């Protein structure tokens, strides 16, 4: 019985992180203000559509390059005969790379993928706290729905109050600009 309670606590802590400073990890009451320990100020300014768009393009370029590197390093091509080349069976699993790439970076202390870091934006929950890996992974899966219907889910960020795309609305996340 104690193991079940302990597992439930660990699972709930994994999915719903405490409100904490993204810089030092200190628990803070109002995350859209200032951390009393490291004095990091969360801007509360939402990232605009074009900044998010260019970050998405950069991240897509990075994942394509990473996929190609993995294919060449781990010999993802199988040569069959003199004129026939096929992909190794494991290469098909690279379709999941963007999901893990985004989720790992956005749930880390950085709270941003390399593309977002270059454009000085980061992902957090509605209260401004760092998101868990589970929420970040869900956000990445929901991002596929934002691509449907001529990228309508992304264009939605132009019209919502908090500049949230479709995947942000469902994952209950926001994208903010860094103040420093």
JOSULWO-V738160 format. One record per residue. N is the residue number from 1. RES is the residue in one small letter. PSI is psi in whole degrees, -180 to 180 (NA if undefined). Layout:
# JOSULWO-V738160
n->N res->RES psi->PSI
n->N res->RES psi->PSI
This chain:
# JOSULWO-V738160
n->1 res->x psi->-41
n->2 res->x psi->-35
n->3 res->x psi->-39
n->4 res->x psi->-45
n->5 res->x psi->-43
n->6 res->x psi->-41
n->7 res->x psi->-41
n->8 res->x psi->-42
n->9 res->x psi->-47
n->10 res->x psi->-42
n->11 res->x psi->-45
n->12 res->x psi->-34
n->13 res->x psi->-34
n->14 res->x psi->-42
n->15 res->x psi->-45
n->16 res->x psi->95
n->17 res->x psi->155
n->18 res->x psi->160
n->19 res->x psi->117
n->20 res->x psi->156
n->21 res->x psi->134
n->22 res->x psi->-19
n->23 res->x psi->-52
n->24 res->x psi->-12
n->25 res->x psi->1
n->26 res->x psi->139
n->27 res->x psi->131
n->28 res->x psi->149
n->29 res->x psi->-47
n->30 res->x psi->92
n->31 res->x psi->-12
n->32 res->x psi->17
n->33 res->x psi->-121
n->34 res->x psi->138
n->35 res->x psi->130
n->36 res->x psi->-20
n->37 res->x psi->-53
n->38 res->x psi->-1
n->39 res->x psi->25
n->40 res->x psi->129
n->41 res->x psi->125
n->42 res->x psi->127
n->43 res->x psi->-37
n->44 res->x psi->2
n->45 res->x psi->126
n->46 res->x psi->142
n->47 res->x psi->135
n->48 res->x psi->166
n->49 res->x psi->-46
n->50 res->x psi->-35
n->51 res->x psi->-43
n->52 res->x psi->-39
n->53 res->x psi->-46
n->54 res->x psi->-33
n->55 res->x psi->-40
n->56 res->x psi->-43
n->57 res->x psi->-46
n->58 res->x psi->-44
n->59 res->x psi->-37
n->60 res->x psi->-41
n->61 res->x psi->-44
n->62 res->x psi->-43
n->63 res->x psi->-34
n->64 res->x psi->-45
n->65 res->x psi->-43
n->66 res->x psi->-42
n->67 res->x psi->-45
n->68 res->x psi->-40
n->69 res->x psi->-43
n->70 res->x psi->-39
n->71 res->x psi->-45
n->72 res->x psi->-39
n->73 res->x psi->-45
n->74 res->x psi->22
n->75 res->x psi->65
n->76 res->x psi->-3
n->77 res->x psi->138
n->78 res->x psi->121
n->79 res->x psi->122
n->80 res->x psi->103
n->81 res->x psi->-173
n->82 res->x psi->-29
n->83 res->x psi->13
n->84 res->x psi->126
n->85 res->x psi->131
n->86 res->x psi->163
n->87 res->x psi->146
n->88 res->x psi->152
n->89 res->x psi->-32
n->90 res->x psi->-19
n->91 res->x psi->-29
n->92 res->x psi->-22
n->93 res->x psi->-11
n->94 res->x psi->-12
n->95 res->x psi->-24
n->96 res->x psi->-9
n->97 res->x psi->-47
n->98 res->x psi->-33
n->99 res->x psi->-47
n->100 res->x psi->-37
n->101 res->x psi->-53
n->102 res->x psi->-44
n->103 res->x psi->-42
n->104 res->x psi->-45
n->105 res->x psi->-44
n->106 res->x psi->-23
n->107 res->x psi->-4
n->108 res->x psi->180
n->109 res->x psi->-28
n->110 res->x psi->-33
n->111 res->x psi->20
n->112 res->x psi->148
n->113 res->x psi->166
n->114 res->x psi->-38
n->115 res->x psi->-41
n->116 res->x psi->-39
n->117 res->x psi->-42
n->118 res->x psi->-32
n->119 res->x psi->10
n->120 res->x psi->43
n->121 res->x psi->160
n->122 res->x psi->161
n->123 res->x psi->137
n->124 res->x psi->173
n->125 res->x psi->-179
n->126 res->x psi->-32
n->127 res->x psi->-9
n->128 res->x psi->3
n->129 res->x psi->160
n->130 res->x psi->143
n->131 res->x psi->156
n->132 res->x psi->167
n->133 res->x psi->-40
n->134 res->x psi->-45
n->135 res->x psi->-39
n->136 res->x psi->-40
n->137 res->x psi->-42
n->138 res->x psi->-42
n->139 res->x psi->-41
n->140 res->x psi->-40
n->141 res->x psi->-43
n->142 res->x psi->-24
n->143 res->x psi->-29
n->144 res->x psi->-33
n->145 res->x psi->-27
n->146 res->x psi->-26
n->147 res->x psi->-24
n->148 res->x psi->157
n->149 res->x psi->56
n->150 res->x psi->42
n->151 res->x psi->29
n->152 res->x psi->-39
n->153 res->x psi->-35
n->154 res->x psi->-40
n->155 res->x psi->-26
n->156 res->x psi->-29
n->157 res->x psi->-21
n->158 res->x psi->-23
n->159 res->x psi->-9
n->160 res->x psi->154
n->161 res->x psi->-44
n->162 res->x psi->17
n->163 res->x psi->43
n->164 res->x psi->134
n->165 res->x psi->175
n->166 res->x psi->-44
n->167 res->x psi->-30
n->168 res->x psi->-41
n->169 res->x psi->-45
n->170 res->x psi->-34
n->171 res->x psi->-5
n->172 res->x psi->53
n->173 res->x psi->163
n->174 res->x psi->160
n->175 res->x psi->122
n->176 res->x psi->158
n->177 res->x psi->145
n->178 res->x psi->142
n->179 res->x psi->-28
n->180 res->x psi->NA
